[in-house]
Amino acid sequence: MPQNCTSGYMLPFPDGKDVVVTQGNDSPFSHTGKARFAYDFVPLPDREGGVIVAASAGTVSMWEDSHPDGSDRSNYLVIRSSDGFCDLYLHLKHASVSEFGLTVGALVARGQQICRVGSTGRVTGPHLHFQRQICGDGYWQQSVPLCFEDVDENAGVPIEGKHYSSRNTMAQPLSLRESLQGISARQGNHLLRPAQAFGQFAQQHRLGAPLSGILQSSGPDQRSYLFQVFAADTLYLPLPGAGLEPDWQDIHRMTSLLVQNLNSSLGLFFWAKTYANANLEFNPRWASHQFVLSQVATNHLGAPLGGGSVNGVHILHVGGKQYEAEIYAHDTIYWAPPNWGDIRRMSAL
């Protein structure tokens, strides 16, 4: 490791990949101002579409990969490191972040495949613009000095016009427990309102933070209901006929319906609404959803929080093995595909 080099960083390409630096630090062409300490890398021979791996471990902070190849708007990925700085991967190929299943909050190990080289944004050709930067609300922030452990000259700072061979191998510094904990922190965006009947009920029964406002829908029995999703349960209130005032003391818990009968049509209706509040589809035939339902009476997991790449499922790579996980308000569940029936709770680790 070069003396005084940034700890934990390697070139953002797979082990053995030949990489040319087309722009380095302080390049007058475009690496000035916020990009002063940036690098432009082109992998050889594949160039566009070449796999990019994480230069350092961190947590996905923000990303965009919807712009088509050749667009004048850039696709990007920002990963927050544990030291409080962020890594920016810019000009990415269309849909390449999604290809590798990354979502905001996902943990990333150094050397993990994360996206592909593209030519989106203001570019003269396909390349990866990479910089370590101050974290902020937007993807484009002030870059800070960065050097790499696998660059053996110039104190680890790549030199413009030179070729380097990456030694970035898949690192697995995190245990499964730490990986699951890292994706399990979520915050609600709704305020508890004790002055409202739902808020009073939730406060009295310690149902946690509200995850939705008060919503209205027609149930499977053709009656109309008000309902509100809380971390620990979903509350509902039957509405009387038109022109009549609801009985605000007639509030019920969704889990009471499911404890009595896991096939309750009204209970499953509100459970589906609870999932929909997190932009997820509920399907009682799916193994993970069956598992969560089976826990309602004994050790309820609470409301789903989502955030994963496919219907709320997070993809984790730990110890050379792939896991999938779903986050709920009270716990996180996980399994190792294709053993979808062998589902466990994070709290048991």
WOHURA-V392329 format. One line per field, one symbol per residue. ss: DSSP state (h for helix, s for strand, l for the rest). A space follows every 50 residues. Layout:
ss=???
This chain:
ss=lllllllllllllllllsssssslllllllllhhhlllssssssllllll sssllllssssssslllllllllllsssssllllsssssslslllhhhhl llllllssllllssssssllllllllssssssssllllllllssllllll lllhhhllllllsssllllllllllhhhhhhhhlllllllllllllhhhh hhhhlllllsllllsssslllllssssssslllsssssllllllllllll ssshhhhhhhllllhhhhhhhhhhhhhlllllllllhhhhhhhhlhhhhl lllslllllsllssssssllsssssssslllssssllllllllsshhhl
